[in-house]
Amino acid sequence: MINRITLREYAAIKLRVPDSGIDWLDEMILLAKRDELAAQAMQGISANHCFTDLPSGKVSEWAFEQADAMIAAREKGAQE
């Protein structure tokens, strides 16, 4: 038996927007988005020579804080 996904599920996966209507899928999309945003934040701080002396643990902690802030701002904007 072939399991088919709905157009909404496909769009949520492809656009990386956690709005598929399936809780576990939305959670996976959100975690992937969080990781992607944290990686971009780490690239930004790593490219800034003023922060090269920070321990790597602090850089990754900061990157995930930035990712969480971006996700929260997006959710807040979507609710307005």
ABEGO torsion letter per residue (X at the ends): XBBBBBAAAAAAAAAGBBAAGBAAAAAAAAAAAAAAAAAAAAAAAAABAAAAABBAAAAAAAAAAAAAAAAAAAAAAAAX
